[in-house]
């Protein structure tokens, strides 16, 4: 992997991204898309856990999800009514 900012290849890969939730419990940070975002309930939520990659030289943090999961999110979002 190459840094998008400085082009370095010194990348710290697959870093867990956490959120300290209620009671200081740890939860993985996620992105979400909805099939029907205007619905009050049953929005058809689809989520993906983020993974970080950090450039050792410039400090840029790059978030990723697996490509197959990204495709699933795009398909879910394109089903919006």
C-alpha positions, 0 to 999 in steps of 0.5 A: 500500500502507498500513502495517498499524501506523501507516497511512502510505502511505510504503512502500519496496516490493519489497525483497529478503529474503536469508539469508547461507547457508554460505560467506556465499552469498546466498539468497532467504528462502522459506516452505515447505509440505508435502503430506505433512509426516510422510513421511521423504522425498518430502514434496511441498515447495512454496516461495515467495520472500518479498518485503518492504515496509518502512514509512518512518515506523514501520519495520514490515516486511511480508512478501509473496508473490504471491497466485497463489503463496499459493493454490498453497501453500494447495492443496498444504497442503490435499492433506495425507494 
